[in-house]
Structure formats: structure tokens, C-alpha cells
Amino acid sequence: MSPKSKVRSPKLPFVFVNMAMTADGKIATANRAVTSFGSARDCEHLLELRATADAVMAGARTVDSAAINLGPGPAKFRRLRLKKGLMEYNLRVIVSGSGTLDPDAQVFKHRFSPILILTTRRAPKAKLRQLQAIADEVKICGRHEINFRAAFCWLREKWGVKRLLCEGGGELNDALFRAGLVDELHLTFCSQIIGGRNAPTIADGRGLRRLAEALPLQIRSFKRIRNEVFAVFGRPTRR
Ligand SMILES: NC(=O)c1ccc[n+]([C@@H]2O[C@H](COP(=O)([O-])OP(=O)(O)OC[C@H]3O[C@@H](n4cnc5c(N)ncnc54)[C@H](OP(=O)(O)O)[C@@H]3O)[C@@H](O)[C@H]2O)c1
């Protein structure tokens, strides 16, 4: 959403991020033991968003810290996908720049759709071989850092990804925000406080240094459902 992102390659997918956070802005507890705190409605919301995406993406710590499969969920969501002309099962993309992703993570036990891993040359050869054995494709997208713009063009060109849903965590989101690659942010505000200086937030990683560099957002919608608020932010419209 940065000014430089105004010049977007037509080959990039539409990228939207979906996160749930507590009233104090955390996405997990500091010890990372609590990974889910949204309501059943929030879970449904997540699956509804997945049902509009060609691919669902997450960072290595999100994937290996919980029993998640990044899939479309129950049959009613898969029917929705087919009705929209999407593949019944979304592609899955995992980001692991140095290849620390746990090969025993639950996601690899569910083989309903291709699993693609984005990594860098930092990943040791032995790790790469391990990941190549369990993923459908491991793509090296940079020497030290992932070039997400190039990676997303590749996802669009090779795998036909037109809508890419990113589900965190904070480190991955931060890189995408800084690269100006996020078109829309879906945020569920949950009515809890969990505190903790080291608890992750929706955008951790390196962050920005000056307010002038802050990414401007515009509220697209804001809806209260029972004890949660579902908000959508987009890029500011030009005047
Ligand atoms: N409440 C929610 O909606 C929600 C959603 C998602 C996650 N979470 C929680 O958030 C926590 C995980 O967040 P996190 O920020 O610690 O981790 P994360 O972003 O999920 O994963 C971090 C790892 O992903 C890779 N990665 C991320 N960004 C990268 C980049 N720009 N370049 C290269 N590699 C990159 C790196 O793997 P390598 O180490 O291999 O380099 C890094 O160590 C978990 O506790 C999870 O439960 C909450």
C-alpha cells in the first residue's frame, strides 16, 4: 500500500491478508501456545475468504505452530469455490526463507492440493532437499531475502494465482506491507486482552522507522457481529 505500489505489474495477483487480533492488538500469546481465539463466526469468515482465493499463504512459524492445513474446509465451501470457477481445493504457499519449516508439520499430512514453498539461497542444501521431498515445488526467490514481487509474478504465471490470501503471521505480513504488495486487509477484532510485550502482532518483522513511511489505509467496511468486529481496510482511493 506504499506509494511505490501504485505502479503495479498486471501480472501480480490481488493480495489480501486476513488476521484475528485481540483488543490489545495481539495475534497470539507471547509463548505462542494460544494460536486461536476467534469465535466460530470468525472461523467461518476465514473459510469464506479462502473460498475466494486461488492460493492461501502463511509463514513457517504459523504453519508449524498449529495443526492447520490451509485448505478450503467443509464441502459447502468447496462447492462455493466450484461455483465461482475456482479449483475445488486452493493451492497452499508456505514462506520459509532459511528453510527452518518443520517437515513434520500437519500441513504436509493433507495432500488435497499442491504445496509450494518460497525460500532463499540462505536455506542449507540439506534442508532444501528435505523440503523438496515433501513439497510439490520449492522456489528459491532471492539470495538473502525473498523477492515477493517476483515470487507473486511466478505464482500468477506458473500456477495461475489471481487471488492470494495471506494468513500471517506477523513477520510475513510485515514483509508484504513493506513491499507494498497488500491490496486489502481483513481484520477481526476479538474482545479479549492477552498482553505481553513479546506477543506477536499483525505486522512484526522489521517494521518502518518514520511515521512518514507509514502505510496509509482506508476503511472499506466495519461490521459488528455479536462480540467481534469484522473490518476491511484497502488502499486509499486517489483524489
Ligand atoms: N491471530 C491470527 O489471525 C494469526 C494468524 C497467523 C498466525 N498467528 C500466530 O502468529 C505466530 C506466528 O507469527 P510469526 O510472525 O512468528 O511467524 P510467521 O510470519 O508465520 O513465520 C515466520 C517464519 O516464516 C518465514 N518468513 C516470514 N517472513 C519472511 C520473509 N520476509 N522472508 C523470508 N522468510 C520469511 C521465516 O522462516 P525461516 O525461519 O525458515 O526463514 C520466518 O522465521 C504464531 O503464534 C501463530 O499462531 C496468528
The ligand as an SDF file (V2000), in Angstrom:
LIG
                    3D

 48 52  0  0  0  0  0  0  0  0999 V2000
   -4.4710  -14.4810   15.0800 N   0  0  0  0  0  0  0  0  0  0  0  0
   -4.2180  -14.7450   13.8120 C   0  0  0  0  0  0  0  0  0  0  0  0
   -5.0120  -14.4110   12.9250 O   0  0  0  0  0  0  0  0  0  0  0  0
   -2.9380  -15.4450   13.4400 C   0  0  0  0  0  0  0  0  0  0  0  0
   -2.7030  -15.7390   12.1130 C   0  0  0  0  0  0  0  0  0  0  0  0
   -1.4940  -16.3240   11.7640 C   0  0  0  0  0  0  0  0  0  0  0  0
   -0.5540  -16.6080   12.7420 C   0  0  0  0  0  0  0  0  0  0  0  0
   -0.8310  -16.3260   14.0310 N   0  0  0  0  0  0  0  0  0  0  0  0
    0.1870  -16.5990   15.0530 C   0  0  0  0  0  0  0  0  0  0  0  0
    1.3600  -15.8620   14.7500 O   0  0  0  0  0  0  0  0  0  0  0  0
    2.5090  -16.5900   15.2000 C   0  0  0  0  0  0  0  0  0  0  0  0
    3.4820  -16.7360   14.0640 C   0  0  0  0  0  0  0  0  0  0  0  0
    3.8400  -15.4700   13.5790 O   0  0  0  0  0  0  0  0  0  0  0  0
    5.3680  -15.1080   13.3060 P   0  0  0  0  0  0  0  0  0  0  0  0
    5.4180  -13.6970   12.9110 O   0  0  0  0  0  0  0  0  0  0  0  0
    6.1580  -15.5600   14.4730 O   0  0  0  0  0  0  0  0  0  0  0  0
    5.7940  -16.0860   12.1460 O   0  0  0  0  0  0  0  0  0  0  0  0
    5.3960  -16.2740   10.6150 P   0  0  0  0  0  0  0  0  0  0  0  0
    5.3850  -14.9780    9.8840 O   0  0  0  0  0  0  0  0  0  0  0  0
    4.2330  -17.1690   10.4890 O   0  0  0  0  0  0  0  0  0  0  0  0
    6.6480  -17.1480   10.1740 O   0  0  0  0  0  0  0  0  0  0  0  0
    7.9340  -16.6550   10.3490 C   0  0  0  0  0  0  0  0  0  0  0  0
    8.8560  -17.5050    9.5190 C   0  0  0  0  0  0  0  0  0  0  0  0
    8.3980  -17.5020    8.1640 O   0  0  0  0  0  0  0  0  0  0  0  0
    9.4620  -17.2060    7.2970 C   0  0  0  0  0  0  0  0  0  0  0  0
    9.3010  -15.8290    6.8250 N   0  0  0  0  0  0  0  0  0  0  0  0
    8.3770  -14.9110    7.1950 C   0  0  0  0  0  0  0  0  0  0  0  0
    8.5660  -13.7660    6.5180 N   0  0  0  0  0  0  0  0  0  0  0  0
    9.6430  -13.9660    5.7340 C   0  0  0  0  0  0  0  0  0  0  0  0
   10.3530  -13.1720    4.8090 C   0  0  0  0  0  0  0  0  0  0  0  0
   10.0140  -11.9190    4.5760 N   0  0  0  0  0  0  0  0  0  0  0  0
   11.4100  -13.7060    4.1680 N   0  0  0  0  0  0  0  0  0  0  0  0
   11.7800  -14.9710    4.4000 C   0  0  0  0  0  0  0  0  0  0  0  0
   11.1610  -15.7910    5.2650 N   0  0  0  0  0  0  0  0  0  0  0  0
   10.1050  -15.2890    5.9270 C   0  0  0  0  0  0  0  0  0  0  0  0
   10.7350  -17.3510    8.1120 C   0  0  0  0  0  0  0  0  0  0  0  0
   11.0540  -18.7310    8.0550 O   0  0  0  0  0  0  0  0  0  0  0  0
   12.5750  -19.2310    8.2080 P   0  0  0  0  0  0  0  0  0  0  0  0
   12.8380  -19.2250    9.6820 O   0  0  0  0  0  0  0  0  0  0  0  0
   12.6050  -20.5750    7.6210 O   0  0  0  0  0  0  0  0  0  0  0  0
   13.4500  -18.2410    7.4910 O   0  0  0  0  0  0  0  0  0  0  0  0
   10.2690  -16.9500    9.4920 C   0  0  0  0  0  0  0  0  0  0  0  0
   11.0410  -17.4910   10.5450 O   0  0  0  0  0  0  0  0  0  0  0  0
    2.0080  -17.9240   15.6820 C   0  0  0  0  0  0  0  0  0  0  0  0
    1.9170  -17.9030   17.0840 O   0  0  0  0  0  0  0  0  0  0  0  0
    0.6360  -18.0280   15.0540 C   0  0  0  0  0  0  0  0  0  0  0  0
   -0.2260  -18.8300   15.7930 O   0  0  0  0  0  0  0  0  0  0  0  0
   -1.9960  -15.7460   14.4150 C   0  0  0  0  0  0  0  0  0  0  0  0
  1  2  1  0
  2  3  2  0
  2  4  1  0
  4  5  1  0
  4 48  2  0
  5  6  2  0
  6  7  1  0
  7  8  2  0
  8  9  1  0
  8 48  1  0
  9 10  1  0
  9 46  1  0
 10 11  1  0
 11 12  1  0
 11 44  1  0
 12 13  1  0
 13 14  1  0
 14 15  2  0
 14 16  1  0
 14 17  1  0
 17 18  1  0
 18 19  2  0
 18 20  1  0
 18 21  1  0
 21 22  1  0
 22 23  1  0
 23 24  1  0
 23 42  1  0
 24 25  1  0
 25 26  1  0
 25 36  1  0
 26 27  1  0
 26 35  1  0
 27 28  2  0
 28 29  1  0
 29 30  1  0
 29 35  2  0
 30 31  1  0
 30 32  2  0
 32 33  1  0
 33 34  2  0
 34 35  1  0
 36 37  1  0
 36 42  1  0
 37 38  1  0
 38 39  2  0
 38 40  1  0
 38 41  1  0
 42 43  1  0
 44 45  1  0
 44 46  1  0
 46 47  1  0
M  CHG  2   8   1  16  -1
M  END
$$$$
